[in-house]
């Protein structure tokens, strides 16, 4: 389950989204085949630990998108011939799932890499971070350049952590950043990256790993909130 960052409570929207994601994964992983009846609302609610109303909303959403069809009281997976299987809606759902996992992975890896950078960064590492961040003050600034410099900044932190195994895990993760660069640019445009990066650099200089990790997690949480508000 996920928490609303402002209220500290689980949101209904999040539960519906999670239910949609789970059912969608069941479909693409062929746990339920085209034409087969899916579990009833009651069965699904018990399985997922959510209210029947949450399952009902998830089913309604997937019916509206063409992944499910309703006949009487029963709900079935759409047949293979359904255009939904190769439509833009399917791509959007895949993207949504991947981006959610992308943020989860970033929070795990970047906080640890940031903490290690605070412990092990050299003067050259810190100077490099400052130089990269200064690029964000260049005018006029193309939004694509902002994304490029943000990616460069985070890779520099990963390298400053001086852990080749973690770095090798981090590189493919940031390939997803590049894959969704247009989406990331929309988020970056909504944030004051220079100020955020400056605070992170300062905390690394102070060798305050706890503060670095908090700043990174706060920044990623803000990005994720912007995503939920706009996509």
VOGURO-677307 format. One record per residue: residue number from 1; x, y, z of N, C-alpha, C in turn; residue in three letters. Coordinates in Angstrom, 3 decimals, m for minus. Layout:
<sites>
{NUM; {X; Y; Z}; {X; Y; Z}; {X; Y; Z}; 'ala'}
...
</sites>
This chain:
<sites>
{1; {0.829; m1.187; 0.000}; {0.000; 0.000; 0.000}; {0.875; 1.253; 0.000}; 'unk'}
{2; {0.319; 2.367; m0.490}; {1.049; 3.616; m0.525}; {0.323; 4.657; 0.307}; 'unk'}
{3; {1.116; 5.607; 0.824}; {0.561; 6.619; 1.694}; {0.503; 7.953; 0.987}; 'unk'}
{4; {m0.566; 8.700; 1.256}; {m0.622; 10.074; 0.813}; {0.404; 10.853; 1.620}; 'unk'}
{5; {1.307; 11.531; 0.944}; {2.435; 12.152; 1.620}; {2.021; 13.326; 2.498}; 'unk'}
{6; {0.863; 13.936; 2.227}; {0.432; 15.081; 3.009}; {m0.451; 14.682; 4.188}; 'unk'}
{7; {m1.369; 13.744; 3.972}; {m2.301; 13.360; 5.040}; {m1.804; 12.191; 5.865}; 'unk'}
{8; {m0.874; 11.398; 5.301}; {m0.393; 10.218; 6.017}; {m1.381; 9.069; 5.982}; 'unk'}
{9; {m2.388; 9.156; 5.095}; {m3.407; 8.115; 5.009}; {m3.358; 7.442; 3.640}; 'unk'}
{10; {m3.850; 6.208; 3.600}; {m3.950; 5.505; 2.325}; {m5.108; 6.106; 1.545}; 'unk'}
{11; {m4.872; 6.452; 0.287}; {m5.919; 7.090; m0.489}; {m6.702; 6.061; m1.298}; 'unk'}
{12; {m7.985; 6.374; m1.510}; {m8.843; 5.488; m2.282}; {m8.322; 5.364; m3.705}; 'unk'}
{13; {m7.866; 6.488; m4.267}; {m7.356; 6.483; m5.628}; {m6.163; 5.545; m5.761}; 'unk'}
{14; {m5.296; 5.553; m4.769}; {m4.131; 4.684; m4.794}; {m4.541; 3.225; m4.754}; 'unk'}
{15; {m5.515; 2.894; m3.929}; {m5.968; 1.508; m3.831}; {m6.594; 1.036; m5.135}; 'unk'}
{16; {m7.365; 1.889; m5.782}; {m7.959; 1.522; m7.068}; {m6.856; 1.321; m8.097}; 'unk'}
{17; {m5.891; 2.253; m8.123}; {m4.775; 2.134; m9.057}; {m4.002; 0.836; m8.849}; 'unk'}
{18; {m3.729; 0.517; m7.588}; {m2.986; m0.708; m7.278}; {m3.775; m1.945; m7.707}; 'unk'}
{19; {m5.091; m1.887; m7.516}; {m5.946; m3.015; m7.911}; {m5.942; m3.169; m9.429}; 'unk'}
{20; {m6.052; m2.054; m10.141}; {m5.979; m2.086; m11.602}; {m4.643; m2.676; m12.046}; 'unk'}
{21; {m3.568; m2.230; m11.439}; {m2.235; m2.717; m11.800}; {m2.115; m4.220; m11.596}; 'unk'}
{22; {m2.614; m4.714; m10.458}; {m2.514; m6.138; m10.140}; {m3.295; m6.987; m11.140}; 'unk'}
{23; {m4.509; m6.553; m11.447}; {m5.338; m7.306; m12.396}; {m4.703; m7.268; m13.785}; 'unk'}
{24; {m4.178; m6.112; m14.153}; {m3.526; m5.979; m15.459}; {m2.326; m6.913; m15.562}; 'unk'}
{25; {m1.533; m6.994; m14.480}; {m0.386; m7.904; m14.482}; {m0.846; m9.357; m14.615}; 'unk'}
{26; {m1.956; m9.698; m13.970}; {m2.505; m11.057; m14.100}; {m2.825; m11.364; m15.562}; 'unk'}
{27; {m3.339; m10.351; m16.260}; {m3.728; m10.547; m17.660}; {m2.496; m10.704; m18.555}; 'unk'}
{28; {m1.531; m9.773; m18.427}; {m0.372; m9.846; m19.328}; {0.542; m11.019; m18.999}; 'unk'}
{29; {0.479; m11.505; m17.741}; {1.270; m12.682; m17.365}; {0.510; m13.979; m17.621}; 'unk'}
{30; {m0.690; m13.836; m18.192}; {m1.541; m14.958; m18.610}; {m1.974; m15.844; m17.449}; 'unk'}
{31; {m2.080; m15.241; m16.250}; {m2.662; m15.984; m15.135}; {m4.156; m16.192; m15.384}; 'unk'}
{32; {m4.738; m15.236; m16.113}; {m6.115; m15.367; m16.572}; {m6.079; m15.189; m18.082}; 'unk'}
{33; {m6.642; m16.114; m18.829}; {m6.536; m16.094; m20.281}; {m7.734; m15.394; m20.920}; 'unk'}
{34; {m7.552; m14.881; m22.150}; {m8.653; m14.232; m22.866}; {m9.880; m15.124; m22.930}; 'unk'}
{35; {m11.026; m14.550; m22.647}; {m12.280; m15.293; m22.672}; {m12.648; m15.906; m21.339}; 'unk'}
{36; {m11.705; m16.010; m20.403}; {m11.989; m16.612; m19.102}; {m12.672; m15.614; m18.172}; 'unk'}
{37; {m13.497; m16.175; m17.291}; {m14.155; m15.335; m16.293}; {m13.158; m14.994; m15.185}; 'unk'}
{38; {m13.165; m13.769; m14.729}; {m12.265; m13.374; m13.648}; {m12.988; m13.499; m12.309}; 'unk'}
{39; {m12.255; m13.497; m11.205}; {m12.890; m13.632; m9.888}; {m13.962; m12.573; m9.659}; 'unk'}
{40; {m14.951; m12.928; m8.861}; {m16.001; m11.975; m8.529}; {m15.424; m10.838; m7.681}; 'unk'}
{41; {m16.201; m9.800; m7.517}; {m15.750; m8.675; m6.701}; {m15.399; m9.136; m5.279}; 'unk'}
{42; {m16.223; m10.017; m4.725}; {m15.981; m10.498; m3.367}; {m14.696; m11.320; m3.304}; 'unk'}
{43; {m14.533; m12.242; m4.263}; {m13.314; m13.064; m4.290}; {m12.060; m12.201; m4.451}; 'unk'}
{44; {m12.153; m11.225; m5.345}; {m10.998; m10.362; m5.595}; {m10.685; m9.478; m4.390}; 'unk'}
{45; {m11.726; m9.004; m3.712}; {m11.504; m8.147; m2.547}; {m10.828; m8.916; m1.426}; 'unk'}
{46; {m11.207; m10.187; m1.247}; {m10.563; m11.023; m0.229}; {m9.116; m11.315; m0.606}; 'unk'}
{47; {m8.894; m11.569; m1.885}; {m7.554; m11.892; m2.363}; {m6.595; m10.705; m2.201}; 'unk'}
{48; {m7.074; m9.512; m2.513}; {m6.208; m8.332; m2.511}; {m6.273; m7.537; m1.215}; 'unk'}
{49; {m7.230; m7.877; m0.363}; {m7.350; m7.166; 0.907}; {m7.864; m5.752; 0.759}; 'unk'}
{50; {m8.758; m5.551; m0.208}; {m9.353; m4.228; m0.410}; {m10.875; m4.358; m0.390}; 'unk'}
{51; {m11.558; m3.235; m0.328}; {m13.023; m3.245; m0.294}; {m13.597; m3.639; m1.656}; 'unk'}
{52; {m14.812; m4.165; m1.647}; {m15.466; m4.537; m2.905}; {m15.668; m3.329; m3.800}; 'unk'}
{53; {m15.928; m2.164; m3.196}; {m16.111; m0.952; m4.004}; {m14.836; m0.598; m4.771}; 'unk'}
{54; {m13.692; m0.890; m4.157}; {m12.409; m0.641; m4.834}; {m12.266; m1.554; m6.042}; 'unk'}
{55; {m12.606; m2.827; m5.858}; {m12.550; m3.792; m6.964}; {m13.539; m3.390; m8.052}; 'unk'}
{56; {m14.728; m2.945; m7.641}; {m15.758; m2.556; m8.612}; {m15.257; m1.398; m9.486}; 'unk'}
{57; {m14.611; m0.427; m8.860}; {m14.075; 0.707; m9.625}; {m12.964; 0.267; m10.563}; 'unk'}
{58; {m12.126; m0.656; m10.092}; {m11.038; m1.157; m10.939}; {m11.606; m1.909; m12.141}; 'unk'}
{59; {m12.596; m2.744; m11.895}; {m13.244; m3.479; m12.991}; {m13.887; m2.510; m13.984}; 'unk'}
{60; {m14.559; m1.493; m13.472}; {m15.227; m0.524; m14.348}; {m14.217; 0.192; m15.232}; 'unk'}
{61; {m13.071; 0.535; m14.645}; {m12.021; 1.203; m15.412}; {m11.531; 0.295; m16.540}; 'unk'}
{62; {m11.260; m0.971; m16.217}; {m10.724; m1.906; m17.209}; {m11.771; m2.290; m18.248}; 'unk'}
{63; {m13.028; m2.290; m17.855}; {m14.106; m2.517; m18.826}; {m14.162; m1.345; m19.801}; 'unk'}
{64; {m14.054; m0.140; m19.254}; {m14.075; 1.051; m20.085}; {m12.931; 1.097; m21.082}; 'unk'}
{65; {m11.792; 0.510; m20.704}; {m10.625; 0.485; m21.584}; {m10.627; m0.709; m22.531}; 'unk'}
{66; {m11.592; m1.616; m22.355}; {m11.701; m2.739; m23.272}; {m10.944; m3.993; m22.889}; 'unk'}
{67; {m10.266; m3.986; m21.740}; {m9.538; m5.182; m21.302}; {m10.477; m6.232; m20.730}; 'unk'}
{68; {m11.565; m5.764; m20.140}; {m12.569; m6.670; m19.585}; {m13.904; m6.423; m20.271}; 'unk'}
{69; {m14.743; m7.453; m20.283}; {m16.110; m7.298; m20.783}; {m17.066; m7.878; m19.744}; 'unk'}
{70; {m18.251; m7.284; m19.644}; {m19.232; m7.730; m18.659}; {m20.436; m8.318; m19.373}; 'unk'}
{71; {m20.811; m9.507; m18.937}; {m21.998; m10.177; m19.462}; {m22.863; m10.577; m18.279}; 'unk'}
{72; {m23.973; m9.884; m18.119}; {m24.813; m10.125; m16.952}; {m24.067; m9.716; m15.693}; 'unk'}
{73; {m23.944; m10.644; m14.749}; {m23.219; m10.345; m13.506}; {m21.757; m10.785; m13.568}; 'unk'}
{74; {m21.395; m11.425; m14.666}; {m20.042; m11.961; m14.783}; {m19.134; m11.043; m15.605}; 'unk'}
{75; {m17.822; m11.082; m15.271}; {m16.839; m10.266; m15.977}; {m15.786; m11.199; m16.564}; 'unk'}
{76; {m15.418; m10.970; m17.830}; {m14.487; m11.828; m18.533}; {m13.315; m11.011; m19.098}; 'unk'}
{77; {m12.204; m11.722; m19.359}; {m11.096; m11.105; m20.065}; {m11.480; m10.980; m21.533}; 'unk'}
{78; {m11.212; m9.835; m22.146}; {m11.537; m9.637; m23.549}; {m10.787; m10.651; m24.394}; 'unk'}
{79; {m11.406; m11.075; m25.488}; {m10.782; m12.043; m26.385}; {m9.557; m11.451; m27.065}; 'unk'}
{80; {m8.720; m12.315; m27.628}; {m7.480; m11.888; m28.274}; {m7.716; m10.875; m29.376}; 'unk'}
{81; {m8.880; m10.963; m29.974}; {m9.167; m10.056; m31.079}; {m9.374; m8.622; m30.645}; 'unk'}
{82; {m9.484; m8.387; m29.353}; {m9.736; m7.034; m28.861}; {m8.569; m6.119; m29.208}; 'unk'}
{83; {m8.889; m4.958; m29.770}; {m7.840; m4.010; m30.169}; {m7.072; m3.468; m28.986}; 'unk'}
{84; {m7.622; m3.649; m27.771}; {m6.958; m3.102; m26.587}; {m5.585; m3.705; m26.384}; 'unk'}
{85; {m5.398; m4.937; m26.868}; {m4.135; m5.621; m26.605}; {m2.963; m4.971; m27.317}; 'unk'}
{86; {m3.229; m4.187; m28.345}; {m2.121; m3.502; m29.007}; {m2.398; m2.009; m29.147}; 'unk'}
{87; {m3.186; m1.468; m28.262}; {m3.549; m0.051; m28.332}; {m2.638; 0.802; m27.478}; 'unk'}
{88; {m2.806; 2.115; m27.604}; {m2.017; 3.046; m26.804}; {m2.360; 2.945; m25.334}; 'unk'}
{89; {m3.581; 2.459; m25.037}; {m3.972; 2.307; m23.633}; {m3.091; 1.281; m22.947}; 'unk'}
{90; {m2.827; 0.175; m23.638}; {m1.946; m0.842; m23.075}; {m0.561; m0.259; m22.816}; 'unk'}
{91; {m0.055; 0.497; m23.754}; {1.258; 1.116; m23.573}; {1.262; 2.051; m22.380}; 'unk'}
{92; {0.175; 2.794; m22.219}; {0.091; 3.734; m21.097}; {0.089; 2.999; m19.769}; 'unk'}
{93; {m0.630; 1.875; m19.724}; {m0.665; 1.095; m18.482}; {0.706; 0.514; m18.161}; 'unk'}
{94; {1.390; 0.018; m19.189}; {2.734; m0.520; m18.973}; {3.646; 0.584; m18.449}; 'unk'}
{95; {3.562; 1.761; m19.069}; {4.394; 2.885; m18.647}; {4.117; 3.246; m17.199}; 'unk'}
{96; {2.854; 3.265; m16.841}; {2.466; 3.622; m15.477}; {3.062; 2.648; m14.471}; 'unk'}
{97; {2.984; 1.371; m14.785}; {3.543; 0.358; m13.899}; {5.050; 0.506; m13.790}; 'unk'}
{98; {5.698; 0.708; m14.930}; {7.152; 0.787; m14.942}; {7.644; 2.033; m14.205}; 'unk'}
{99; {6.954; 3.149; m14.398}; {7.379; 4.382; m13.751}; {7.209; 4.286; m12.238}; 'unk'}
{100; {6.147; 3.644; m11.791}; {5.970; 3.459; m10.346}; {7.130; 2.652; m9.769}; 'unk'}
{101; {7.477; 1.568; m10.456}; {8.593; 0.745; m9.986}; {9.918; 1.496; m10.130}; 'unk'}
{102; {10.004; 2.362; m11.151}; {11.184; 3.189; m11.361}; {11.434; 4.072; m10.134}; 'unk'}
{103; {10.377; 4.687; m9.626}; {10.530; 5.526; m8.437}; {10.888; 4.703; m7.203}; 'unk'}
{104; {10.277; 3.558; m7.064}; {10.602; 2.698; m5.921}; {12.079; 2.332; m5.942}; 'unk'}
{105; {12.571; 1.957; m7.121}; {13.976; 1.558; m7.249}; {14.908; 2.740; m7.012}; 'unk'}
{106; {14.540; 3.915; m7.536}; {15.379; 5.100; m7.322}; {15.493; 5.432; m5.833}; 'unk'}
{107; {14.387; 5.319; m5.121}; {14.417; 5.649; m3.695}; {15.359; 4.713; m2.941}; 'unk'}
{108; {15.352; 3.445; m3.320}; {16.233; 2.483; m2.656}; {17.697; 2.773; m2.993}; 'unk'}
{109; {18.004; 2.880; m4.288}; {19.397; 3.018; m4.699}; {19.977; 4.413; m4.459}; 'unk'}
{110; {19.226; 5.438; m4.789}; {19.793; 6.787; m4.704}; {20.023; 7.247; m3.273}; 'unk'}
{111; {19.171; 6.814; m2.356}; {19.411; 7.205; m0.961}; {20.700; 6.563; m0.450}; 'unk'}
{112; {20.912; 5.303; m0.793}; {22.130; 4.618; m0.340}; {23.377; 5.176; m1.026}; 'unk'}
{113; {23.265; 5.439; m2.327}; {24.392; 6.023; m3.045}; {24.712; 7.421; m2.509}; 'unk'}
{114; {23.677; 8.185; m2.207}; {23.881; 9.521; m1.648}; {24.540; 9.469; m0.284}; 'unk'}
{115; {24.091; 8.504; 0.541}; {24.698; 8.348; 1.860}; {26.164; 7.977; 1.776}; 'unk'}
{116; {26.485; 7.082; 0.844}; {27.885; 6.685; 0.657}; {28.721; 7.837; 0.094}; 'unk'}
{117; {28.105; 8.633; m0.787}; {28.818; 9.788; m1.344}; {29.177; 10.772; m0.234}; 'unk'}
{118; {28.276; 10.925; 0.736}; {28.563; 11.820; 1.866}; {29.750; 11.315; 2.675}; 'unk'}
{119; {29.909; 10.025; 2.724}; {31.012; 9.435; 3.488}; {32.330; 9.435; 2.710}; 'unk'}
{120; {32.248; 9.267; 1.370}; {33.461; 8.990; 0.610}; {33.805; 9.991; m0.487}; 'unk'}
{121; {32.970; 10.980; m0.730}; {33.227; 11.911; m1.832}; {34.532; 12.682; m1.626}; 'unk'}
{122; {35.298; 12.802; m2.690}; {36.539; 13.575; m2.657}; {36.239; 15.031; m2.998}; 'unk'}
{123; {37.239; 15.902; m2.840}; {37.074; 17.308; m3.211}; {36.781; 17.441; m4.713}; 'unk'}
{124; {37.400; 16.582; m5.503}; {37.144; 16.602; m6.949}; {35.700; 16.217; m7.259}; 'unk'}
{125; {35.195; 15.203; m6.535}; {33.802; 14.790; m6.718}; {32.851; 15.953; m6.426}; 'unk'}
{126; {33.102; 16.632; m5.320}; {32.237; 17.741; m4.907}; {32.319; 18.899; m5.893}; 'unk'}
{127; {33.512; 19.191; m6.360}; {33.685; 20.271; m7.341}; {32.973; 19.926; m8.639}; 'unk'}
{128; {33.008; 18.654; m9.024}; {32.312; 18.202; m10.229}; {30.805; 18.396; m10.081}; 'unk'}
{129; {30.262; 18.054; m8.915}; {28.834; 18.243; m8.665}; {28.447; 19.712; m8.769}; 'unk'}
{130; {29.288; 20.577; m8.233}; {29.007; 22.018; m8.292}; {29.037; 22.526; m9.734}; 'unk'}
{131; {29.971; 22.037; m10.513}; {30.073; 22.455; m11.918}; {28.855; 22.010; m12.716}; 'unk'}
{132; {28.415; 20.783; m12.478}; {27.226; 20.262; m13.174}; {26.002; 21.087; m12.785}; 'unk'}
{133; {25.865; 21.367; m11.493}; {24.700; 22.110; m11.023}; {24.689; 23.532; m11.574}; 'unk'}
{134; {25.872; 24.121; m11.719}; {25.961; 25.487; m12.243}; {25.401; 25.587; m13.661}; 'unk'}
{135; {25.431; 24.491; m14.393}; {24.901; 24.494; m15.759}; {23.407; 24.828; m15.779}; 'unk'}
{136; {22.724; 24.542; m14.663}; {21.284; 24.807; m14.595}; {20.979; 26.302; m14.545}; 'unk'}
{137; {21.994; 27.119; m14.351}; {21.802; 28.570; m14.314}; {22.044; 29.217; m15.668}; 'unk'}
{138; {22.438; 28.395; m16.648}; {22.680; 28.919; m17.989}; {21.372; 29.384; m18.619}; 'unk'}
{139; {21.420; 30.494; m19.325}; {20.234; 31.036; m19.993}; {20.547; 31.322; m21.460}; 'unk'}
{140; {19.587; 31.094; m22.385}; {18.304; 30.442; m22.115}; {18.498; 28.943; m21.917}; 'unk'}
{141; {17.627; 28.329; m21.146}; {17.772; 26.913; m20.827}; {16.707; 26.084; m21.544}; 'unk'}
{142; {17.173; 25.182; m22.390}; {16.294; 24.242; m23.068}; {15.869; 23.178; m22.065}; 'unk'}
{143; {14.584; 22.815; m22.057}; {14.087; 21.830; m21.097}; {14.799; 20.495; m21.253}; 'unk'}
{144; {15.187; 20.157; m22.477}; {15.920; 18.904; m22.690}; {17.278; 18.948; m22.001}; 'unk'}
{145; {17.893; 20.135; m21.987}; {19.185; 20.293; m21.320}; {19.040; 20.122; m19.810}; 'unk'}
{146; {17.914; 20.572; m19.261}; {17.679; 20.406; m17.826}; {17.686; 18.917; m17.482}; 'unk'}
{147; {17.005; 18.127; m18.304}; {16.990; 16.683; m18.080}; {18.371; 16.078; m18.187}; 'unk'}
{148; {19.129; 16.542; m19.164}; {20.486; 16.037; m19.363}; {21.368; 16.338; m18.154}; 'unk'}
{149; {21.270; 17.571; m17.628}; {22.102; 17.959; m16.494}; {21.659; 17.274; m15.197}; 'unk'}
{150; {20.345; 17.058; m15.081}; {19.854; 16.358; m13.888}; {20.364; 14.929; m13.865}; 'unk'}
{151; {20.305; 14.265; m15.020}; {20.814; 12.899; m15.124}; {22.318; 12.862; m14.843}; 'unk'}
{152; {23.050; 13.822; m15.381}; {24.487; 13.900; m15.164}; {24.802; 14.097; m13.671}; 'unk'}
{153; {23.990; 14.912; m13.001}; {24.187; 15.186; m11.575}; {24.020; 13.915; m10.741}; 'unk'}
{154; {22.952; 13.174; m11.016}; {22.696; 11.963; m10.229}; {23.726; 10.869; m10.513}; 'unk'}
{155; {24.193; 10.801; m11.764}; {25.242; 9.841; m12.078}; {26.539; 10.216; m11.368}; 'unk'}
{156; {26.790; 11.510; m11.223}; {28.005; 11.966; m10.535}; {27.957; 11.603; m9.055}; 'unk'}
{157; {26.786; 11.689; m8.451}; {26.635; 11.263; m7.057}; {26.903; 9.766; m6.942}; 'unk'}
{158; {26.348; 9.001; m7.886}; {26.545; 7.550; m7.874}; {28.032; 7.197; m7.979}; 'unk'}
{159; {28.754; 7.924; m8.809}; {30.189; 7.668; m8.954}; {30.957; 8.087; m7.701}; 'unk'}
{160; {30.502; 9.176; m7.063}; {31.158; 9.656; m5.840}; {30.996; 8.679; m4.686}; 'unk'}
{161; {29.986; 7.810; m4.773}; {29.779; 6.797; m3.732}; {30.890; 5.753; m3.740}; 'unk'}
{162; {31.597; 5.665; m4.878}; {32.762; 4.786; m4.992}; {32.440; 3.329; m4.659}; 'unk'}
{163; {31.359; 2.843; m5.259}; {30.970; 1.442; m5.094}; {30.567; 0.925; m6.474}; 'unk'}
{164; {31.452; 0.181; m7.107}; {31.230; m0.238; m8.489}; {30.040; m1.172; m8.657}; 'unk'}
{165; {29.744; m1.965; m7.654}; {28.602; m2.880; m7.751}; {27.293; m2.090; m7.768}; 'unk'}
{166; {27.165; m1.135; m6.833}; {25.960; m0.305; m6.812}; {25.854; 0.541; m8.080}; 'unk'}
{167; {26.983; 1.025; m8.565}; {26.983; 1.823; m9.789}; {26.501; 0.995; m10.976}; 'unk'}
{168; {26.930; m0.270; m11.035}; {26.503; m1.142; m12.133}; {25.006; m1.436; m12.061}; 'unk'}
{169; {24.437; m1.391; m10.860}; {22.996; m1.567; m10.701}; {22.252; m0.289; m11.071}; 'unk'}
{170; {22.897; 0.831; m10.845}; {22.245; 2.131; m11.046}; {22.163; 2.513; m12.516}; 'unk'}
{171; {23.173; 2.155; m13.301}; {23.205; 2.555; m14.715}; {21.955; 2.109; m15.482}; 'unk'}
{172; {21.573; 0.825; m15.429}; {20.376; 0.421; m16.179}; {19.102; 1.082; m15.672}; 'unk'}
{173; {19.073; 1.410; m14.377}; {17.909; 2.103; m13.831}; {17.747; 3.458; m14.507}; 'unk'}
{174; {18.864; 4.165; m14.698}; {18.775; 5.485; m15.297}; {18.536; 5.428; m16.803}; 'unk'}
{175; {18.664; 4.236; m17.389}; {18.253; 4.086; m18.787}; {16.743; 4.265; m18.914}; 'unk'}
{176; {16.013; 3.930; m17.856}; {14.569; 4.149; m17.854}; {14.281; 5.645; m17.818}; 'unk'}
{177; {15.118; 6.379; m17.094}; {15.012; 7.845; m17.071}; {15.069; 8.372; m18.508}; 'unk'}
{178; {16.025; 7.862; m19.278}; {16.186; 8.297; m20.664}; {14.991; 7.862; m21.507}; 'unk'}
{179; {14.488; 6.669; m21.241}; {13.345; 6.137; m21.990}; {12.129; 7.042; m21.866}; 'unk'}
{180; {11.948; 7.613; m20.667}; {10.800; 8.483; m20.415}; {11.228; 9.941; m20.298}; 'unk'}
{181; {12.224; 10.341; m21.098}; {12.794; 11.669; m20.918}; {11.768; 12.785; m21.112}; 'unk'}
{182; {10.815; 12.616; m22.025}; {9.812; 13.666; m22.213}; {8.949; 13.831; m20.971}; 'unk'}
{183; {8.598; 12.721; m20.367}; {7.830; 12.744; m19.121}; {8.664; 13.357; m17.998}; 'unk'}
{184; {9.952; 12.981; m17.929}; {10.822; 13.510; m16.890}; {11.015; 15.014; m17.058}; 'unk'}
{185; {11.081; 15.484; m18.306}; {11.245; 16.916; m18.544}; {10.071; 17.689; m17.985}; 'unk'}
{186; {8.866; 17.139; m18.115}; {7.672; 17.801; m17.583}; {7.793; 17.962; m16.067}; 'unk'}
{187; {8.294; 16.943; m15.414}; {8.463; 16.996; m13.959}; {9.557; 17.989; m13.580}; 'unk'}
{188; {10.686; 17.911; m14.275}; {11.817; 18.766; m13.937}; {11.472; 20.238; m14.113}; 'unk'}
{189; {10.618; 20.517; m15.079}; {10.213; 21.899; m15.330}; {9.438; 22.452; m14.137}; 'unk'}
{190; {8.853; 21.568; m13.347}; {8.027; 21.985; m12.213}; {8.827; 22.089; m10.918}; 'unk'}
{191; {10.109; 21.828; m10.953}; {10.920; 21.829; m9.751}; {12.066; 22.831; m9.840}; 'unk'}
{192; {12.502; 23.308; m8.693}; {13.683; 24.157; m8.636}; {14.884; 23.256; m8.397}; 'unk'}
{193; {15.397; 22.674; m9.485}; {16.451; 21.678; m9.365}; {17.748; 22.253; m8.826}; 'unk'}
{194; {18.070; 23.452; m9.254}; {19.336; 24.032; m8.817}; {19.401; 24.115; m7.291}; 'unk'}
{195; {18.343; 24.634; m6.682}; {18.322; 24.786; m5.219}; {18.356; 23.431; m4.518}; 'unk'}
{196; {17.606; 22.468; m5.066}; {17.597; 21.122; m4.481}; {18.985; 20.496; m4.554}; 'unk'}
{197; {19.610; 20.581; m5.710}; {20.950; 20.015; m5.890}; {21.969; 20.715; m4.987}; 'unk'}
{198; {21.829; 22.026; m4.847}; {22.762; 22.785; m4.014}; {22.705; 22.308; m2.560}; 'unk'}
{199; {21.503; 22.022; m2.073}; {21.344; 21.522; m0.704}; {21.980; 20.140; m0.551}; 'unk'}
{200; {21.813; 19.302; m1.576}; {22.400; 17.959; m1.535}; {23.926; 18.053; m1.518}; 'unk'}
{201; {24.477; 18.917; m2.367}; {25.933; 19.097; m2.400}; {26.446; 19.574; m1.048}; 'unk'}
{202; {25.743; 20.527; m0.454}; {26.152; 21.057; 0.853}; {26.172; 19.958; 1.909}; 'unk'}
{203; {25.149; 19.102; 1.897}; {25.077; 18.007; 2.869}; {26.202; 16.995; 2.633}; 'unk'}
{204; {26.556; 16.756; 1.363}; {27.675; 15.862; 1.050}; {28.986; 16.470; 1.559}; 'unk'}
{205; {29.156; 17.769; 1.364}; {30.353; 18.450; 1.864}; {30.473; 18.328; 3.383}; 'unk'}
{206; {29.322; 18.376; 4.062}; {29.295; 18.279; 5.529}; {29.396; 16.837; 6.012}; 'unk'}
{207; {29.430; 15.896; 5.053}; {29.482; 14.463; 5.345}; {28.291; 14.018; 6.197}; 'unk'}
{208; {27.159; 14.654; 5.928}; {25.923; 14.353; 6.665}; {25.083; 13.393; 5.824}; 'unk'}
{209; {25.338; 12.097; 5.952}; {24.661; 11.100; 5.119}; {23.162; 11.060; 5.382}; 'unk'}
{210; {22.766; 11.273; 6.634}; {21.331; 11.251; 6.970}; {20.601; 12.375; 6.242}; 'unk'}
{211; {21.192; 13.557; 6.247}; {20.569; 14.704; 5.576}; {20.521; 14.499; 4.073}; 'unk'}
{212; {21.600; 13.953; 3.509}; {21.621; 13.689; 2.065}; {20.493; 12.741; 1.680}; 'unk'}
{213; {20.355; 11.659; 2.429}; {19.313; 10.678; 2.124}; {17.926; 11.307; 2.221}; 'unk'}
{214; {17.713; 12.159; 3.218}; {16.406; 12.817; 3.381}; {16.131; 13.771; 2.223}; 'unk'}
{215; {17.128; 14.535; 1.818}; {16.950; 15.461; 0.700}; {16.620; 14.724; m0.592}; 'unk'}
{216; {17.294; 13.602; m0.811}; {17.036; 12.824; m2.026}; {15.637; 12.226; m2.004}; 'unk'}
{217; {15.237; 11.670; m0.888}; {13.909; 11.054; m0.812}; {12.824; 12.104; m0.940}; 'unk'}
{218; {13.040; 13.296; m0.351}; {12.062; 14.385; m0.470}; {11.916; 14.822; m1.930}; 'unk'}
{219; {13.050; 14.916; m2.633}; {13.026; 15.315; m4.037}; {12.290; 14.292; m4.902}; 'unk'}
{220; {12.547; 13.011; m4.654}; {11.880; 11.960; m5.434}; {10.396; 11.892; m5.112}; 'unk'}
{221; {10.051; 12.111; m3.857}; {8.636; 12.135; m3.481}; {7.913; 13.280; m4.180}; 'unk'}
{222; {8.568; 14.430; m4.272}; {7.977; 15.568; m4.957}; {7.769; 15.259; m6.428}; 'unk'}
{223; {8.760; 14.647; m7.062}; {8.639; 14.262; m8.471}; {7.474; 13.307; m8.670}; 'unk'}
{224; {7.345; 12.356; m7.766}; {6.273; 11.371; m7.894}; {4.909; 12.019; m7.708}; 'unk'}
{225; {4.825; 13.000; m6.811}; {3.560; 13.717; m6.628}; {3.179; 14.453; m7.909}; 'unk'}
{226; {4.171; 15.080; m8.538}; {3.899; 15.794; m9.799}; {3.410; 14.819; m10.863}; 'unk'}
{227; {4.020; 13.623; m10.894}; {3.572; 12.602; m11.842}; {2.107; 12.248; m11.623}; 'unk'}
{228; {1.730; 11.984; m10.376}; {0.353; 11.600; m10.072}; {m0.631; 12.713; m10.397}; 'unk'}
{229; {m0.175; 13.955; m10.301}; {m1.055; 15.096; m10.583}; {m1.235; 15.363; m12.070}; 'unk'}
{230; {m0.311; 14.848; m12.882}; {m0.325; 15.221; m14.300}; {m0.478; 14.075; m15.281}; 'unk'}
{231; {m0.338; 12.819; m14.820}; {m0.389; 11.691; m15.763}; {m1.417; 10.655; m15.345}; 'unk'}
</sites>
